[in-house]
Amino acid sequence: MSTLFHEDTLLEGTGADAVARALFEVASGLPLICPHGHTDPAWFARDSAFPDPAALIVTPDHYVTRMFASQGLGPELFGVRGTDGAGQDEDPQTIWRRFAEHWYLFRGTPTRLWLDITFQRLFGITEPLTPQTADDIYDRIAAALATPEFRPRALYERFDIEVLATTDNALDPLDHHRAIADSGWSGRVIPTYRPDQITDPDHEGFAAALDDLGDMTGEDTGTWRGYLAAHHSRRAYFRAQGATATDHGVPDAVTADLDPDTAAALFDRVRCGRADDRDRVLFRAQMLTEMARMSAEDGMVMQIHPGSFRNHNQQVFRRFGRDKGYDIPTQTEFTRSLHPLLNALGNETRLRIVLFTLDETTYARELAPLAGAWPSLVLGPAWWFHDSAEGMRRFREMTTETAGIYNTAGFNDDTRAFPSIPARHEVARRVDCAWLARMVADHRLREDEAFDMIEDLTCGLARRTYRL
């Protein structure tokens, strides 16, 4: 029988392959904890059928559209809609055929591995995607999507998801989350407070967003005190809808700890449009500390995602908006950058900060030593461009010796592509099972310890870190 995906993938060659398989048998039976991602809460609020295979698998996944863009195949060819009308008239089956024609581009990539698992496990497809098989595979997926078993809530339950967090703009009214809660469905889909639009003066529409923030909260966002009060109000609203975390996508990890008068004067310059480049950098830095101070008070877990040069292709940004595959990693420094925040708040037992990086050179030099010392810090998993079997191995090898595993946050799938969630978790679990088995083979761990650790790496760390 032909298969796309071998059941021993990533589990062999450990020196203790039987241990790796036994560990994975345990790991594969545990629920999925999804504390950080970008799926659309409207899917679960409406529980409507997904429209077609292209809309489910191709168009929303910027890992996919980014690869095609690198070959000169623009987002509009794969259904991504632009402000100029691009992509709006693309036929989904044509998109799928184009996807199949260029499927070879993903050979050896994590995207190929995720999708092979998805095709085989979710849709029972075992033949490779090619131009010749494209229509048949499209029709089989489309037929499945038309059934009740493939609606969003049914898939959530089939995937054995225990909790799924979305990422939501601070100004989002969270109507879909309220609709989910009011529906009586037992699935737990919670929001995450993402305030970049109202904490980053370089964000497009920043000034208008502050006006909207004031209107939503009834606070005077023309003043520093009113602006901070508005954040408190929105955070409380998110918590009331189930949120346990915040998320901050910043260009760097620089923080500041200004006295209240200096911070108020800085805000006045930013609010009135008189801030220079240095002021804007300092304001972002101060706001990371202010967000940490609020987290120390209200218990929301703070996630910091620094080091991405967002929207590197300005033409694509103008035509299609954010998150279209043109965010590029940058070199990032943490030790000096986080020093003001940590010395102000890092010993607060209620504060929990999950640090991510796109700069792997910082794992052993900075991040593991920081997390191995400061009680407020936890290392997020291998992120984004490093969310691969190789990236996960590097993460374990470069951080465990200093931070152990109990100063790490467990796995999160960080995806917009809903059907890839179980595949991403499966890859992470296989990598961790092989890593633990290798340490058993090296006589660095007892087998009973390895089985304890795989339960922690699979579920326990994420539950604890994100207070779920």
C-alpha positions as CSV (number, residue, x, y, z in Angstrom):
1,M,0.0,0.0,0.0
2,S,1.4,3.4,-1.0
3,T,1.6,6.1,1.5
4,L,2.7,9.8,1.6
5,F,4.0,9.6,5.1
6,H,6.0,6.8,6.8
7,E,5.0,6.0,10.4
8,D,8.7,5.9,11.5
9,T,9.4,9.4,10.1
10,L,11.8,11.3,12.4
11,L,11.8,8.4,15.0
12,E,14.7,6.3,13.6
13,G,18.4,6.5,14.1
14,T,18.3,7.4,17.8
15,G,20.2,4.4,19.1
16,A,16.9,3.5,21.0
17,D,14.3,3.4,18.2
18,A,12.0,1.2,20.2
19,V,12.0,3.8,23.0
20,A,11.3,6.6,20.5
21,R,8.3,4.6,19.1
22,A,7.0,3.9,22.6
23,L,7.3,7.5,23.6
24,F,5.5,8.6,20.4
25,E,2.7,6.1,21.1
26,V,2.1,8.0,24.4
27,A,2.5,11.4,22.9
28,S,0.2,10.8,19.9
29,G,-2.7,9.9,22.4
30,L,-2.5,13.2,24.2
31,P,-4.7,16.3,23.4
32,L,-3.5,19.3,21.5
33,I,-2.8,22.5,23.5
34,C,-2.8,25.4,21.1
35,P,-1.9,28.5,23.1
36,H,-0.7,30.7,20.2
37,G,-2.0,30.8,16.7
38,H,-3.8,32.8,14.0
39,T,-6.9,30.8,13.1
40,D,-10.1,32.8,12.5
41,P,-12.6,32.6,15.4
42,A,-15.4,33.2,12.8
43,W,-14.9,29.6,11.6
44,F,-16.0,28.3,15.0
45,A,-18.6,30.9,15.6
46,R,-20.4,30.2,12.4
47,D,-19.4,26.6,11.9
48,S,-20.0,26.9,8.2
49,A,-18.4,24.5,5.7
50,F,-15.1,25.5,4.4
51,P,-15.7,26.7,0.8
52,D,-13.2,24.7,-1.2
53,P,-9.8,23.0,-0.9
54,A,-7.9,26.0,-2.2
55,A,-9.5,28.4,0.4
56,L,-8.7,25.9,3.2
57,I,-5.2,24.7,2.3
58,V,-3.5,27.2,-0.1
59,T,-4.8,30.8,0.2
60,P,-4.5,31.4,4.0
61,D,-1.1,29.7,4.4
62,H,1.7,32.2,3.9
63,Y,4.3,29.4,4.1
64,V,2.7,28.3,0.8
65,T,2.2,31.6,-0.9
66,R,5.6,32.8,0.1
67,M,7.4,30.0,-1.6
68,F,5.4,30.7,-4.8
69,A,6.2,34.4,-4.6
70,S,9.9,33.5,-4.5
71,Q,9.4,32.0,-8.0
72,G,7.6,35.0,-9.3
73,L,4.1,33.6,-8.8
74,G,2.2,36.5,-7.1
75,P,-0.3,36.1,-4.2
76,E,-3.2,36.9,-6.5
77,L,-2.6,33.7,-8.4
78,F,-3.5,31.7,-5.3
79,G,-6.6,33.6,-4.2
80,V,-5.1,36.3,-2.0
81,R,-7.2,39.3,-2.4
82,G,-5.7,42.7,-3.0
83,T,-6.9,46.3,-2.5
84,D,-6.8,46.6,-6.3
85,G,-9.1,43.6,-6.9
86,A,-6.3,41.2,-7.5
87,G,-7.2,37.6,-6.7
88,Q,-10.9,38.1,-6.4
89,D,-11.9,36.3,-9.6
90,E,-9.5,33.3,-9.3
91,D,-11.3,30.0,-9.7
92,P,-10.5,27.7,-6.8
93,Q,-9.9,24.6,-9.0
94,T,-7.5,26.7,-11.2
95,I,-5.7,27.8,-8.0
96,W,-5.4,24.1,-7.0
97,R,-4.1,23.0,-10.3
98,R,-1.5,25.8,-10.1
99,F,-0.6,24.6,-6.6
100,A,-0.1,21.0,-7.9
101,E,1.9,22.2,-10.8
102,H,4.4,23.8,-8.5
103,W,4.2,21.4,-5.6
104,Y,7.7,20.2,-6.3
105,L,9.0,23.5,-4.8
106,F,8.3,22.2,-1.3
107,R,10.4,19.1,-1.5
108,G,12.4,18.8,1.8
109,T,10.6,21.6,3.5
110,P,8.4,21.5,6.7
111,T,5.5,22.6,4.6
112,R,5.7,19.5,2.5
113,L,5.9,17.3,5.6
114,W,2.9,19.0,7.2
115,L,0.8,18.7,4.1
116,D,1.7,15.1,3.5
117,I,0.5,14.3,7.0
118,T,-2.6,16.4,6.5
119,F,-3.5,14.8,3.1
120,Q,-3.0,11.3,4.5
121,R,-4.4,11.6,8.0
122,L,-7.3,13.9,7.4
123,F,-8.4,13.1,3.8
124,G,-7.1,9.5,3.3
125,I,-5.0,10.6,0.3
126,T,-2.0,8.4,-0.2
127,E,-0.9,9.2,-3.8
128,P,1.4,12.2,-4.5
129,L,-0.1,15.5,-5.6
130,T,0.9,16.1,-9.2
131,P,-0.7,17.9,-12.2
132,Q,-2.2,14.5,-13.2
133,T,-3.7,13.8,-9.8
134,A,-4.7,17.4,-9.0
135,D,-8.3,17.2,-10.1
136,D,-9.0,13.9,-8.4
137,I,-7.5,15.0,-5.1
138,Y,-9.3,18.4,-5.3
139,D,-12.7,16.6,-5.9
140,R,-12.1,14.2,-3.0
141,I,-11.2,17.0,-0.6
142,A,-14.1,19.1,-1.8
143,A,-16.5,16.2,-1.2
144,A,-15.2,15.7,2.3
145,L,-15.5,19.4,3.1
146,A,-19.2,19.3,2.1
147,T,-19.9,16.8,4.9
148,P,-20.8,17.7,8.5
149,E,-17.7,15.8,9.7
150,F,-15.4,18.4,8.1
151,R,-17.0,21.6,9.6
152,P,-14.8,23.6,11.9
153,R,-16.2,22.4,15.2
154,A,-16.2,18.8,14.1
155,L,-12.6,19.1,13.1
156,Y,-11.7,20.8,16.3
157,E,-13.1,17.8,18.2
158,R,-11.5,15.3,15.8
159,F,-8.1,16.9,16.2
160,D,-8.6,16.5,20.0
161,I,-7.9,20.1,20.7
162,E,-8.2,21.0,24.4
163,V,-7.9,24.7,23.9
164,L,-7.1,27.0,21.0
165,A,-6.0,30.6,21.3
166,T,-6.5,33.1,18.4
167,T,-4.5,36.3,18.1
168,D,-6.7,39.4,18.1
169,N,-6.2,43.1,17.5
170,A,-6.7,45.1,20.8
171,L,-9.6,46.9,19.2
172,D,-11.4,43.8,18.1
173,P,-14.9,43.7,19.6
174,L,-14.5,39.9,19.9
175,D,-18.0,39.3,18.6
176,H,-17.0,35.9,17.3
177,H,-15.6,34.8,20.6
178,R,-18.8,35.9,22.4
179,A,-20.9,34.0,19.8
180,I,-18.8,30.8,20.5
181,A,-19.4,31.2,24.2
182,D,-23.1,31.8,23.8
183,S,-23.6,28.9,21.4
184,G,-23.2,26.2,24.1
185,W,-20.5,24.4,22.2
186,S,-18.0,22.8,24.5
187,G,-14.9,23.8,22.4
188,R,-12.6,26.2,24.1
189,V,-11.5,29.0,21.7
190,I,-10.0,32.0,23.5
191,P,-8.6,35.4,22.3
192,T,-5.2,36.8,22.8
193,Y,-4.6,40.6,23.3
194,R,-2.3,41.9,20.5
195,P,-1.9,45.7,21.0
196,D,0.8,46.4,18.3
197,Q,-1.6,48.8,16.5
198,I,-1.8,51.0,19.6
199,T,1.7,50.6,21.0
200,D,3.8,51.1,17.9
201,P,3.9,54.6,16.5
202,D,5.2,53.2,13.2
203,H,2.1,51.1,12.7
204,E,-0.1,52.5,9.9
205,G,-3.1,54.2,11.3
206,F,-1.6,54.5,14.8
207,A,-3.1,57.9,15.6
208,A,-6.6,56.9,14.4
209,A,-6.3,53.7,16.4
210,L,-5.7,55.7,19.6
211,D,-8.9,57.7,18.9
212,D,-10.8,54.4,18.4
213,L,-9.3,53.1,21.7
214,G,-10.6,56.1,23.5
215,D,-14.0,55.7,22.0
216,M,-14.2,52.0,22.9
217,T,-13.1,52.5,26.5
218,G,-14.4,56.0,27.4
219,E,-10.9,57.0,28.4
220,D,-9.0,60.1,27.3
221,T,-6.3,58.6,25.1
222,G,-4.9,62.1,24.6
223,T,-3.2,61.8,27.9
224,W,-0.7,59.2,29.2
225,R,-2.8,58.3,32.2
226,G,-5.9,57.9,30.1
227,Y,-4.0,55.9,27.5
228,L,-2.8,53.4,30.1
229,A,-6.2,53.2,31.6
230,A,-7.6,52.3,28.2
231,H,-5.2,49.4,28.0
232,H,-6.3,48.2,31.4
233,S,-9.9,48.3,30.2
234,R,-9.3,46.4,27.0
235,R,-7.2,43.8,28.8
236,A,-10.0,43.3,31.3
237,Y,-12.5,42.9,28.4
238,F,-10.2,40.2,26.7
239,R,-9.9,38.4,30.0
240,A,-13.6,38.3,30.4
241,Q,-13.8,36.5,27.0
242,G,-11.3,33.9,28.3
243,A,-7.9,35.4,27.3
244,T,-4.9,34.4,29.3
245,A,-2.1,36.0,27.2
246,T,-1.0,39.0,25.4
247,D,1.2,39.1,22.3
248,H,3.7,41.7,21.1
249,G,5.3,41.7,17.7
250,V,8.1,44.2,17.9
251,P,11.1,45.0,15.7
252,D,13.5,44.4,18.6
253,A,13.6,43.5,22.3
254,V,14.6,46.9,23.5
255,T,12.9,48.0,26.8
256,A,12.9,51.1,28.9
257,D,11.8,52.1,32.4
258,L,11.1,55.8,32.4
259,D,9.8,57.8,35.3
260,P,6.1,58.7,35.0
261,D,6.7,62.3,34.0
262,T,9.3,61.5,31.3
263,A,7.0,58.8,30.0
264,A,4.1,61.2,29.9
265,A,6.1,63.8,28.0
266,L,7.2,61.1,25.5
267,F,3.6,60.1,25.0
268,D,2.6,63.7,24.3
269,R,5.2,63.9,21.5
270,V,4.1,60.6,20.0
271,R,0.4,61.4,20.3
272,C,0.8,64.8,18.7
273,G,3.0,63.6,15.8
274,R,6.1,65.4,17.0
275,A,8.1,62.3,17.8
276,D,11.4,61.6,15.9
277,D,12.8,58.2,15.2
278,R,14.5,58.0,18.6
279,D,11.3,58.8,20.3
280,R,9.3,56.2,18.5
281,V,11.9,53.5,19.4
282,L,11.9,54.7,23.0
283,F,8.1,54.6,23.2
284,R,7.9,51.0,21.9
285,A,10.6,50.1,24.5
286,Q,8.6,51.8,27.3
287,M,5.4,50.1,26.3
288,L,6.9,46.7,26.6
289,T,7.7,47.5,30.2
290,E,4.2,48.9,30.7
291,M,2.7,45.8,29.3
292,A,4.9,43.7,31.6
293,R,3.8,45.8,34.5
294,M,0.1,45.2,33.7
295,S,0.8,41.5,33.3
296,A,2.3,41.4,36.7
297,E,-0.9,42.9,38.0
298,D,-3.6,41.0,36.0
299,G,-1.7,37.7,35.4
300,M,-1.9,37.7,31.6
301,V,1.1,35.8,30.1
302,M,3.2,38.2,28.0
303,Q,4.5,36.9,24.7
304,I,7.3,38.9,23.0
305,H,8.0,38.1,19.3
306,P,10.9,40.4,18.2
307,G,13.2,40.4,15.3
308,S,11.1,40.4,12.2
309,F,11.5,43.1,9.5
310,R,7.8,43.2,8.7
311,N,6.4,43.8,5.2
312,H,9.8,43.8,3.5
313,N,8.2,43.9,0.1
314,Q,6.4,47.3,0.2
315,Q,4.7,46.7,-3.2
316,V,3.0,43.6,-1.9
317,F,2.2,45.3,1.4
318,R,0.5,48.2,-0.4
319,R,-1.5,45.7,-2.7
320,F,-2.3,42.9,-0.2
321,G,-1.6,44.2,3.3
322,R,0.2,42.5,6.2
323,D,1.2,38.9,6.7
324,K,1.7,37.9,3.1
325,G,5.0,36.1,3.5
326,Y,7.4,39.1,3.3
327,D,8.5,39.3,6.9
328,I,12.2,38.6,7.2
329,P,14.3,37.7,10.3
330,T,16.8,40.2,11.7
331,Q,19.7,39.9,14.1
332,T,18.3,40.5,17.7
333,E,20.0,41.3,21.0
334,F,18.3,40.4,24.3
335,T,20.6,40.7,27.3
336,R,21.1,44.5,27.3
337,S,17.7,45.1,25.7
338,L,15.7,43.4,28.4
339,H,17.8,44.7,31.3
340,P,15.5,47.7,32.1
341,L,12.3,45.6,32.1
342,L,13.8,42.7,34.0
343,N,15.4,44.8,36.7
344,A,12.1,46.6,37.2
345,L,9.8,43.5,37.1
346,G,11.7,40.3,36.4
347,N,11.5,39.0,39.9
348,E,7.7,39.4,40.1
349,T,6.3,35.9,40.6
350,R,3.0,36.8,38.9
351,L,4.8,38.0,35.8
352,R,5.4,35.4,33.0
353,I,7.1,36.4,29.8
354,V,7.5,34.0,26.9
355,L,10.4,35.0,24.7
356,F,10.7,34.0,21.0
357,T,13.5,34.6,18.6
358,L,14.2,34.3,14.9
359,D,17.9,34.7,15.6
360,E,19.1,31.2,16.6
361,T,22.6,32.6,17.5
362,T,21.0,33.9,20.7
363,Y,19.7,30.5,22.0
364,A,22.9,29.5,23.9
365,R,24.5,32.9,24.3
366,E,21.5,34.9,25.6
367,L,18.1,33.3,25.8
368,A,18.9,30.1,27.7
369,P,21.0,31.9,30.3
370,L,18.3,34.5,30.8
371,A,15.5,32.0,31.2
372,G,17.8,29.9,33.4
373,A,18.2,32.8,35.8
374,W,15.1,35.1,35.8
375,P,12.0,33.5,37.3
376,S,9.7,35.5,35.0
377,L,11.2,34.3,31.7
378,V,10.2,31.2,29.7
379,L,11.6,30.3,26.3
380,G,9.0,29.9,23.5
381,P,9.5,27.1,21.0
382,A,11.5,27.2,17.7
383,W,9.5,29.9,15.9
384,W,8.3,30.5,12.4
385,F,11.3,30.0,10.0
386,H,12.7,27.5,12.5
387,D,9.4,25.6,13.0
388,S,11.0,22.5,11.4
389,A,12.5,19.2,12.5
390,E,16.0,20.6,12.1
391,G,15.0,23.9,13.9
392,M,13.4,22.0,16.8
393,R,16.5,19.8,17.2
394,R,18.7,22.9,17.3
395,F,16.5,24.5,19.9
396,R,16.7,21.5,22.2
397,E,20.5,21.1,21.7
398,M,21.3,24.8,22.3
399,T,19.0,25.6,25.2
400,T,18.6,22.5,27.4
401,E,22.1,22.5,28.7
402,T,21.5,25.9,30.4
403,A,17.7,26.2,30.8
404,G,16.5,22.6,30.9
405,I,13.1,21.9,29.6
406,Y,11.1,23.3,32.5
407,N,12.0,26.9,31.6
408,T,10.5,26.4,28.1
409,A,6.9,26.9,27.0
410,G,6.1,23.6,25.2
411,F,5.0,23.7,21.6
412,N,2.6,26.0,19.8
413,D,1.6,25.7,16.2
414,D,1.5,29.5,15.3
415,T,-0.6,28.8,12.2
416,R,-3.3,30.4,10.1
417,A,-3.9,27.1,8.3
418,F,-6.4,25.2,10.5
419,P,-5.9,21.7,9.0
420,S,-2.2,21.8,9.6
421,I,-2.5,22.1,13.4
422,P,-2.4,18.3,14.1
423,A,0.4,17.8,11.6
424,R,2.5,20.5,13.2
425,H,2.0,19.1,16.6
426,E,2.8,15.6,15.3
427,V,6.1,16.7,13.8
428,A,7.1,18.4,17.1
429,R,6.2,15.3,19.1
430,R,8.2,13.0,16.9
431,V,11.2,15.3,17.2
432,D,11.0,15.4,20.9
433,C,10.4,11.6,21.2
434,A,13.6,11.0,19.1
435,W,15.5,13.6,21.2
436,L,14.5,11.9,24.5
437,A,15.2,8.4,23.1
438,R,18.7,9.5,22.1
439,M,19.4,10.7,25.6
440,V,18.1,7.3,26.9
441,A,20.5,5.6,24.5
442,D,23.3,7.8,25.8
443,H,22.4,6.8,29.4
444,R,21.7,10.4,30.2
445,L,18.1,9.8,31.1
446,R,16.2,6.8,32.6
447,E,13.3,5.6,30.5
448,D,10.8,6.6,33.2
449,E,12.1,10.1,33.1
450,A,11.8,10.3,29.3
451,F,8.1,9.2,29.6
452,D,7.5,11.9,32.2
453,M,9.2,14.5,30.0
454,I,7.3,13.7,26.9
455,E,4.0,14.3,28.7
456,D,5.4,17.7,29.9
457,L,6.7,18.6,26.4
458,T,3.4,17.6,24.8
459,C,0.9,19.2,27.2
460,G,2.1,20.0,30.6
461,L,4.5,22.9,29.8
462,A,2.0,24.7,27.6
463,R,-0.8,24.4,30.2
464,R,1.4,25.7,32.9
465,T,3.1,28.5,30.9
466,Y,-0.1,29.9,29.5
467,R,-2.2,29.3,32.7
468,L,-4.7,27.1,30.9
